[in-house]
Amino acid sequence: MTQKSAYAAAGVDIEAADATKRRMKALVRSTFGPEVLADIGGFGGLFAPDWGAYQAPVLVASADGVGTKLKVAFMTGIHHTVGADLVCHCANDILVQGARPLFFLDYIGMGNHDPDVALAVVSGVAEGCRRVGCALIGGETATMPDFYGPGEYDLAGTIVGVVERARIVDGSAIRPGDALIGLGSDGLHTNGYSLARRLLFEAAGMTPETRVEAWGAKVGEELLKPHRPYVEPVFRLLGQVPVHGMAHITGGGLVDNLPRILPSGSAARIEKGTWPVLPVFTTLKAAGDVSESEMYRVFNMGIGFVVAVPPDRAEETLALLKAQGERAYRIGAVVDGDQGVEIV
């Protein structure tokens, strides 16, 4: 019998972790393009962008996590979707400024190294990178005994993208009268899960296996629906319509995210009933008698991304987005005001 090393006995099996990393290589390489100059395993990833298409390239970076959506992954044993969620969330964040993703780095921290779980998560990260067109050039898989509960892990990532300086979208062009076009979400995406879990599992007494007919799905299936990426449809739009501003509707919902792009002297007026609120949000509201104002501040309510365009280009914008398979709606307008959001 081979004696365990002292480190393995303390809960960190280096050999097992190294074996997992070797199995990850094919997943990571599936995201590589010619810009990636080194295989995984080094101390840093090497990426050489082709700057030929840019006169004044500006790098845009963002870091984020998946939040307590991970708790649903732990409950169901389904781990690949949260990896894709992580990438899509980060890609949408830099898309707001007009940036196209270049590369991604991930971090997984586990209490005990579980190779199957780690591989499932990274397979999702790689899938997300392929979907948004960026390379997964490195990351970290850490084993920290006693830091995370049994079967639990944490997940975070960093994305780096690029935008031509003259084409940065920062909201400064937004003016009262601009139309607000909402792109449909596929569910909760990656926000509001602390409240959603309390409402569904505690207040309503459901389990991940409970089927909700109004959703046409089990609770676990609905809550693990992947975060929708908007990179490709929005980039096609940017080449055809003057987009004055964009917002990714994440934590804080429409109420807190739209003001982040509004210039001084402007506000947003959102009209209820201009898009279909997804059934999951109706169920959540009823489960805990949550006020409507809180629902709009915690959840995306069926709108995952918003673009502000000149009012005379609104119909064209809707047509372009719908032609790409997006569910797009004219949800309101920019009005005179003080960087707030009114939902009427």
N, C-alpha and C positions, 0 to 999 in steps of 0.2 A: 504494500500500500504506500502510495506517495504521500509524504507528509506535507500538509499545507504550510505555505509560508506564513510568517507572523502577520504580514499585511493582509493576506487572504483571511486568516483567522479573525482579523479585526474587521472584516467585512468588505475589503477592497481586493478583488481578484484581478490583478493586472493581466494575467494570461487570458482570462475570459474576455476582458475588455478588448484586448488586442485582437482576439479572434473575431469579435463582433466588428471591429473596424475593418478588418480584411474583407468581411462579408458585405460591408457597406460600399466598398469601392465601386462595384458595378452600378449601384444606384446613383452614386455621385457622378461618375463618369458620364451617365446618360444625359446630364445637363451641360456637358462641356461643349464649347465651340472652339474655334481656332484661337480665340483671345486668351484662353486658359493655358498658362505656360508650365504648370507643375501639377503633378498628381497629388492626391491627398496624402497626408502623413508628415508633411513638413511643418515647420513652425509657423509658416504664414502662407496664404494663398497668393499666387501670382496671376495677375490679369492685365493684359495689354490691349486696351480699347483701340479701335480704329477711329482716330480723331479726324480723319480726312473729311468726314461729312459735316464737321463743326468748325465754325470760325472762332467762337468763344465758348467752349464747353464749360458748363458749371456742374459740379457734382452735387447730388442731393442724397442725403442719407437719413435713414429712420430706423429706430429700434422699437420692438414691441414684443408682447407675449400673447398668449391665448386666454389668459385669465382663468376663471373657475369653470369654463367649458371643459377643462381637463378633468374635473370631477365626474362629468358624465362619461368621459372616456374610461375612467377608472371603474365606474359602475358597470359599464357594458362590455369592457374588454376590447373595444374597438379603438385603435390608436392611430391608424394611418390618416384619418380625415383631419385631425388637429394639426398634423404637420403641414398639410396643404393650406389649412386655415391661416397658419402663421405667415406663410409667404404671401398669400393673396391679400391679407390685411396690410402688410407692410408695402406691397406693391401699390395698392390703392392710395396709401398715405402719400407716397412721393408722386403719384400720378396727379394729385391735386395741383402740384406746381408745374405740371407738364413734363415730368421726368420719365424717361424710359428706363426700366431696370437693367442693370449690368450684371451684378453678382450679389450673392447672398451668403451669410454665415449663420449657422445655427448653434444653439446651446441646449443640451439636455442634461439635467442634474437628476440623478436617481439615488434612492436610499440603498437599494441593492441592485446590482447589475443584472438586468433581465435582457438577454440578447434578442429574444423575439420581439419584445416591446420596443427596444431601441431601433431595431431594423424596421418595424412597422412605422414608427414615427418618421424615420429618415426617408422611407419610401414615399411617405406623404409629402415631406419637404421637397424631395426631388420632383414629384409629380407637380407640385405647385410651381416650382421653378420652370419646368417645361411649359406650363400653362401661360406664364407671364413672360417667358422668353429670357430668362436670366440663368447664369451659371451658379451652381452650389460649389464654392471653391474651398470650403473648410468649415471648421466649427469645433465644438468641444463636447465630449460626452464624459461627464464627471460622475464618480461614485462616491457618495458621502453618507456612510452609515449613520443612523440615528438622526439625520437631518430631515429626511422626509419619512412619512409614514409608510408602512408596508404596502407595496404595490403602487406607490405614488411617485410622481416625478414632476419636474418643472421644465418648461419649454419657452425659449425666447429666441429672437433672431434679429439680425441687422441686415438691411438692404442698402445697396448703393446704386444710384441711377445717374443719368446725365440728361441735361437739357441745354439747348442753345440759349445763351444769355438773353438774346433779343426775344426769345419765345417763352420766357418764364411767365407762368400764370400766377399772379399773386393777389388777385381781387381788386387791385387798384383801378382797373378799368370799369368796375361795376358802377352802374348809375341807376337812380330811381327810374322805374319803367321797365327795366330788364326782366325778361321772363325766367322763371326758375323751372327747370326741367328735371324731374326725378327719375332715376333708373331703379327698377324694381330689385328688391333684395330676395334672397332665397330662404329667409327665416331670420333667426336672431343674429346670424353671422358670428361674431365673437364677443358680443357685449350683452350685459344684463343678466348673466347666468346666475349670479348670487341670488337675485330676486326671483328669477324663473324657477330655480331649484326649490326655493322655499315655498313658492306658490304651488308648484305641481306635486312635489314629493311630500311636503309637510301639510300645507293647507288642504290640498285636494286628495291626498293619500294615494297618489299614483306611483307606479314604478316604471322603470324604463321599458318594461314589456307591456304596459297598459296601452291598448289601442284606442285612439281617439278618432271616432268616425268623421268628425268635422275636418280633421287633418288628412284623413286617408292614410294614416301612418301610426306606428307605435311612438310613444313618448321619446324613447332613446333615438329612434331614427330621425324624428323631427329636430331634436336638439342637436344632433350631430351633422345636420345638413351643412355642407362646406360653405365657407365665406366666398361670395361671388367675386371674381376678379373683373374689373372693368377696363383693363389696360387696352386691349385691342379695339373695342368699339369706340372708346374715347379718343384714341390716337387717330382713328379714321375720321372722327368728327373734327378734331383739331385742324386737320388739313383742309377742311371745307367750310367751316363756320367760325366766325370770330367769337371765341369763348372768353368771356370777361372774368370768370371765376369758377372755381370748383370746390366742392366739399365732400369729404368722405364721412358718411353718417355712422359714427361708431359710438363709443361711450358718451352719453350726454344727448344722444338722439339729434333730431332736427333743431331742438331748442338751443343746445350748447355748441353745436358744430358749425351752423351757418354763420353766427356772429364772428367766427374766427377769420372769415374771408371778407367781411363787409367793411368797406371804407367808412370813415367818419361822415355822418350826415345821411346814412342809408340804413334801412332795416328790411326785414323780410316778412312778407305776409303770406302765410301758407293756408290754403283753402282745403279744409276737410272734405272728403267725398270726391276729390279729383283723382284719387287712385284707390285701388282695392286694398284695404287693410287685411293682411293675411290672417287666416283663422286662428293661428297659434296665439296671436296677440289678443284676440277676442276672448279666448279661453283663459289666458293669463289674467286679464283684467277681471273676469268674473270670478276666478278662483280666490282672489284676495280682496275683491271690491276695491281695486286700486284706482285712484283718481285718474281722470283723463290727462290732467296736466303732468302727473308723474309718469304715466305710460309714455308720453311723448318726450320726456326727458331721459328716460332710462333705455328705451328700445328704439329701434329704427322704424318700427311701425310699417314695414314693407317698402321703405325707400332706402337704398344702400348708398346712393351717390347722387349728387345734385350738380348741375351745371347752370350757370347764369349766362344767357345770351341776349342779344338785342331783340326786342319784341317782334320786329319784322322778320326775324330768322327763326322764330320758335317752331313754326310748322315744319320748316325744312329740317330743323334739328330732330324733331320727333320722327319724321319720315326716315331720316338717315339711321337713327338708332334702331327703329323698328325693323328696318331692312336687314339689320345685322342680328336679329333675333332678340333684341332687348325689349323688355317691357318698360316703355317710356311714357311719362305723363307730364302735362303742364300743371304743376302743383301750386303755383303762386307767382308772386312778383316781388321785385325790389321796390320799396316805397321810401319816402322821406321819413327819417327817424334817427334813432341813436343806437345803431348796431344791435338791435334786439330782434326777437322773432315773435310774431303774433300769429296764433293759429285760430282761424275763424271758421 
